[in-house]
Amino acid sequence: MISLKDARTIIAAAEKKASEIGQPMNIAVVDAGGNLIAHVRMDEAWIGSIDISIKKAFTSRAFDIATKDLAEHAQPGKQFYGIHESNNGKIMIFAGGIPLKKQGKVVGAIGVSGGSGEQDQTVAEAGAAAF
C-alpha cells in the first residue's frame, strides 16, 4: 500500500530533481488500483501535462511496466501496437511512468510529464527511488 505520506515523499523527491534540471513538472502518484493518491503541478508546468502525468501513472500500474518500455512495444509492427487506444484513451506510451514496488510487488506508480521524455523519466526515477 502507498500512503498519502509515501506519495508526498515520492513527489518531493521528484520535485527536487525537476528543480535541479530546471524543468517544471506535473507529478502524479497512484495506488495499486491505479487511483490517484496525490498530484502536484509545479509553478509554470504545462497545464496540458496534468492529465498526461496522471495517465502515465495509471498506465504504469495497469500494465506493471515503465511507460518508456511499453512505448518500445507499442510502435508499428510491434506486439502492442494500438494499445494506447485501449482503456478509453487512458494509456500513455511516453517515458515518465514507473511502477512502484514494495517487497517485489507493484503497489502503485508514479507518472511525470512536462519536459522531454528523458527529463520526465529522470524525474520519475528520482521519485521512485524515494519510495
ABEGO torsion letter per residue (X at the ends): XBBAAAAAAAAAAAAAAAAAAGBBBBBBBBBAAGBBABBBBBBGBBAAAAAAAAAAAAAAAAAGBBAAAAAAAABBGBAABGAAABGGGABBABBGBBBBBBGGBBAEBBBBBGBBAAAAAAAAAAAAAAX
